Amino acid sequence: MCLWGSNLFAQYTKTDTIAADAYDFWMAADTGNFEMVKLCVEKGIFVDVAYSDNVTPLMLASQSGHYEIVQYLIGKGANVNAYSESERVSALISAVKNNDMSVAEFLIRKYARLQHTDILGRQALHHAVISGFYNMTDMLLYYDAPVNEKDSLGCSPAYYAVVNGDTAMLQLLMKYGADITERNSNGESFVHIAVQYNVTDMAAFLIHEGLVVTDISNSGTSLIDEALLNGNQVLIKLLLDNGAVLNDSITPYYNSMNLARLSGNRDIKRMVRSKGIKPMVKPYFQQLGVSLLFPFNLDDVFVGLGLDIYDTRYGFQLSGSAWVRPGARGVWLQHDEGVYYQYWEKRWGIAVGVKKHFRIPGSPQFPLHLTLGVDEVFTGGSYKATDKKNIPFLGLSPNAGLYIRFSSKAGMSIGYSYLDLGNKNISPHRVSIGIRGAIGIKSPDSVNANRYIIKE
């Protein structure tokens, strides 16, 4: 298998041919043609001649498991610590990833660096543990591979053993001094990680090793919170039996019962309910929005500005808006039965309302919401060139529509609204288009702590 993405499947020169070039060398090292490798070296081709991405013949032979060629090339002076430019994969890391103990051990004996890191900051030991290669791990540790080094993600080999639920691997690492009390960048202990990844046996092992079950991570979640979310009854019982407690107020917005509901497990919900814990239902108003509004129909048009706060838990939107008709519009007002006079009317309105967003699942490129709501409208105006009074009044304006959420900071609405202004010649039915921008009004810490109840 070629770890560097090179495809060396073309025809190459046979060993009885006088000419031999670098491509023949690379191909022979990759496919295991020992005679061609020797011919290339004897013809004077540089033993570390680099292929694409700085891949040398030794690296090709190592990744393909050709032990005899690896021995020969190192004997001819090949650089045992060469590595590819893009991924920084060395011959040793390649052999480890292929679980080729013979090649890996030979490279180590020839001074391959156990501390070399690839592009992710991972050493050979990281790769052995990630892949679950117990014997390879044991061999690397025997040769003093650093047991507690962390990769660029801040994860040690022991961390990956925990994630994999591999207790035998973790015990092996502990034998060589692995620190199981370390925490990741989020302040989570190994037992927290085990519960998070739903590996029950590993969690039980770590608890037996003395790790506490009352830990709280930097994001405010406890072990019991993670177990509730995963719906793992065995883990929940294990944690409760070892001192964990259910919480009736994790944040002001949710508790253990809310997490039990998110798990979808009826037995867990019943168990939490039996402890007297009721779900918290407080909305989470996370966004402040400003909108340009354009309500119109074939008879009339208004322009307006709206302000709203949006609840990202349930999808409630509380809004206020002001709008005006740009210029005067001829309206018909009833004078007597069957008799209407026309006036040139200016009109304004202010409104407060509530809207419910129903998130449509499986929306394509942008999340799509169906909206239903109602506004309480106070509207009035004046008539040009007359002393007739335009008496302000209150009216209800039901509405429905769609909201297209481009991002957390922008969206567009299009919908229908009804408002009868008492004009014979102007329809009460309107289409409304809105362009909305929004900013977050909760701190990043609050958003992170309440991420389980935030729906968008």
N, C-alpha and C positions, 0 to 999 in steps of 0.2 A: 504494500500500500504506500502510495506517495503522499507524504504529509505536506509537501510544498506545492501541490497542484500541478506538477509537471507531468506531461504525458509523453513518455519515451517509448512509443510503440512503433517507431519506424524501423525499416531495415537498417542494419549496421554492418560494418566491414567484418569479414570472417578473419579468423586468426592466421590463416595462411596468406593473407594479402599483405603486400609489402607496406602499403600506406596505413596509417592509423591516425585519427585526429581526436580532438577533444570530445566531439559528440559520441564517437565510438566509446571513449572512456566512460562518459556519463551513463551511456546506455548499458554498457557491460556491468558497471557497478550496481545499477538499479535492478538488472535482470539476473545477476548472479553468474555472469560469464567470466570465470576466474582467469581463463587463458587469455582472453582479450584484455582484461585489466593488466595482467603482467606484460603483455605485448606493448600496451600503451606506455607503461612506465619505462620499459626497456627502450622504447623509441625516443624517450626523453621528454614526454609530455609532463608538465608540472603536476605533481601529485595532488596539489590542492587547486587545480584549475577549476574556476567557479562557473557553474551553470547559472541560469536565471535565478535572481533573488539571492545570489551569493551562496548557492548550494554546491557543496563540494562532492567529489566521488565518495569520500568516507561517509558523509551524511546520507547519501543515497543508499549505500550499502547497509548502513545501520538501520535506516527506516524499513528496509526490505528484509532484514534479518539474515544477511549473508555473512556469517561469522568468519569464515575463512578469508574472505576479501577484506573484512574489517581488520583482522590480524595483519594481513599482508601490507595494507596501506599504512597502518600505523608504524609497522616495521620499516617502511620506506620514508617515514618522516611526516606523515599527514598530521595536520593540526587537529588534535582531538577535541579542542574547544571551539572550533568554528561554529557559526550559527547563521541562520537565514536572516536577511535584512528586515523583511516585513513582520514576521511573527516571532523572530528571535528564538527559533527552535534549534536546539543543539542536537548533536548525534545522540547524546545520553538521554535527553528528554524524549527524543523520537523512539529510542529502544524501550524506554520505560512505558510510553503510551502503547507500544505494541506488546507489552508484557514479555519482552525477550530478555530473560535474565542472563543468559550466556553473554550476549553482546553487551548488555548494560554493565555487568560485572567486569568484563574485560576492559571496557572504556574507563571505568573507575580505577582499575588497577594501573591503567596507563595515564592516570592523573586528570581524568575528565572532572570538571568542576561541579560538585554537588550543589554549590551555591548559585549557579547560573540561573537567571530568571528569564522567562519568556515575556512576550508583550503584555501579559496580564500580571506580571510580577510573580509567576508561579515557578517554583523549583521542581526538580524531578520528584521529590517526595509528595508535593501537592498532587501531581498527576497520578502517582501510584495510588494514593488514598482515594482520590475522586473516582478512579476507575474500579476501586475495590480489589486491587491486586495485593492480597495479603502477603504472599511470599516475596514479592518484589519490594514491598514496603519494609518487610523484615530485613531484607538484604541491604537496602539503602540505609536503614538505621544502624545496622551492623558496621557500615562504613562511615558512620558519624554524620549522616545527613542532618542538617539543622531541623529540630523537631518543632520549634515554636515560631519559625519565621512566618510572617503574614504576607499575603499577596497584595496587589494594588487595591483590592476590594476590602482589605483589612481582615482577611480570613486565613486562619492557620490550617495545617493539615487536620488537626483534631476537629475543627469546625466542620470540615467536609465529612468526616466520619460520623459526626452527630447528624448532619443533614441526611446522610445516607441511611441512618439507623443501624450502622454497622458497629455493634458493641464489641465484637472481637477485635476489629481494627482499632477502636478507641483504647481498648485495654492494652494492645500492643504499643501504641503511641505513649500511653501513660507509663508503661514499663521503661521507656527511654526518656522519661521526663516531661511529657506533654503537660501543659498547664490547662486544666479543665475549669479553672476559676475565671478565665478571661471573659471579657465581654466585647461584643461588636460595637460598631460606631453608634448604634441606637441604644446602647446600654443594656442589651439583652444578654442574659447568661446562656450557657449551653443548655440548661434544662428548659429555658424559655424557647430556645431554637427547636429543641426536640418536640415540645408541645406544639409550636407553630407549624412544624412540618408533619405533625400527626404521627410521630414514630413512638408508639407507646412503650415498647421494650427499652428503647434508649432513655426515655424519660424516667422509667422505673429504675434503671441502672444508675443514672445520675443522682436521683434522689437518694438511692441507697449509698452513694458515695458522699453524701452530705450536702449537696447543693440545696438551697432553700427554695420553698415553693411560694413564697410571699413576695417575690421580686416584682418590681414595677419598672417597665422600660422607660426610656426617655420620652416616648410618645404616650405614656400614661396607661399602657395595657399591662395587665397581669397575666399570669399563667392560666388562671381559671377563665379569664376572658377569651384567651386563644382557644382553650379546650371547648368552651361553649360555642364559639363560632364554627369550629370544626365538627361539632355534633358528636364528639367522641365520648360516649358514656363511660368507658373504661378509664380513660384519662381523667375525666371529671371526678370519678370516685377515688382514683388514686390520689389526686391533688387534695380533695376534701379530707381524705383519711390522713393526710400528712400536714394538715394545718392551713390549707387554703380556705378562704371564705368567699361566699357569694356577696355581691355588693348591690345595695339598693340605690346607689347614686355614684356611678363611676365618674360622670361629668354631670352638669345640670341638665343634660339632654338625654342621657340614656343610662341604663343599668344592666344588671345580669339578665333580667327578663327580656330586655330588648335584644341582647345577643342570642339568647336561647331561641327567640322568634326567628332571628336571621338564620339560625342553623336549620330550621325547618323540621327538627326532630321533636315529635309530640311528647315522647317520654321525658326528654330533657326539659321541655317547657312545663310539663306537669310537675317535675321534680322541683324546679325553681319556684313555681307557683306555690308549692306546698310549704316553702319557706316564708311565705307571706310577702313576696316581692312582686309588686305590680309594675307593668311597663310605664316608662316616662313618655309623654306624648308632646312635650313642648316643641313648637316649630323652631327651626334654625334659620333666622333671617341673616343671610350671609352676603347678599349683594345689594348695592344701591345703584339704581338704573336711571338713566335720562333718555327720553325718547322724543324724536320729532314725529308728529302725528299729522296725518292727512285724511280726515274723514270726508267722503264725497259721495255724490250720486249724479245722475244726469241733469238734475235741476240745480244743484247747489254744491259748494265746496267750502271747507274750513281748513285752517292750518292751526297747529297747536304744539304745545310743549308739555311733556309728562314727566313725572318723578315717581319712582316706585322703590319699594324694598321687596326683595324676593327671598322666599323660604326654599332652600335647596333640599329640605327634608321631605316635605309633602307636596311642594310645588304651588304654594299659595303666593299670590302677588297682591300687595296692597298698594294702591296707586292714587295719585292726585294729578289733575291735568287742568290746563286752561287753553281755550281755543277761541278763535275769532274768524269771522267771515271777512276775507280781504275785499274791502269795498262794499258798496250797497248792492242789494239784490231786490228786484221787483217781486213783491209778494201779494197774494190776494187774501184780503180779510173780509169776512162776512159783515155786511151792513144791515141788510134785511134778509128775509127768507128769499133765497134764490138770487140775491143781489150781493155782489162782491166789489169792493174797491181795491185798486192797486196802490200800494205804497212802496217807496224805496227804503228798504230796511237795512240797518246795520245791526249785527248781532254778535254777542260774545257768550261764553259759557265757562263755568268751572265745574269740575266733577271730582268726586272721590268714589273709589270702588274697590272691589275685590274680584280676583280672578283665580281660577284653579287650572293648573297645568296638568294634563294627563300625558305622561311620556309614552310615546308610541314605540314599542319594542321593534328592534330590527330595522331602525331607520337607516337609510343609505349613508351617503357621505357625511351629512350633518344630522345631529339629533333633531327629531321632529316632535313637537308638542301639540296636542289638541287642547284648546282653551275654551272655558265657559266662565262667564262672569256677569256682573251687573254693576252699573254706576248710578249714583245719585247725582243728578245734574241740576245746577242752579244756572238759569240762563235769562238774559234780558237783552235790551238794545234800545235803539231809537229809530225814528222815521225822519227822513230828510224832507225839508220844506213844508212841515206841518207841525202843529202843536199837539197832535195825537200822541198819547202816552203809550209807551211799550212797557207793559207791566211785567217785571221779572216773575218767574215761577219755578217751582221744583218739579222734576220729573224723573222717572226711572228709565234707564236705558240698558236693556239686556244685550249681551253680545256673545259671540262665539267666533272661533277662528283657528288659525294655525300659527305657531311660532317656530321659526327655523333658527336653531342655535348654532351660529357659526363657530363660536368659542365661548369661554366663560365670560368674555368681555364684550361680545357683540352678537347681535341677532336681528331678525326682521320678523314683523308680524303682519298678517293679512287676515281680515275678518269681516264679519257682518255685525252691525249694530242697529238698534231701533230707537228712534227718538222723535216723537211727534211735536213739532214746533207750532202747530195750530195754523199752518199756512195751507190753503186749499191747493195751491199749484206746486207745492214742494213735497216730494215723497218723504215719509218718515224712515224709509229703509236706506241704509248707507253701507258703503264699503269703506273700511278703514285700513290704511297702510301705515306702519310705523317702523322707524329705524331706531334701534336701541343700542346704547353703550352702557357698560356697567363697570363698577369697581368693587373690590372686596371690602367689606366693613368689619370682618373678623380677622384677628391676628393669625399668622401662620401656625402658631402653637395651638390655638383654638381649633383651627381647621384640621390639623393633624390629630388632635385628641378626639375629635368627633367624626373622624372619617368613616366610621361604620354606619352612621345614620345619614350621611350626605349622599344624595342620590345622583348628583352631577357636579 
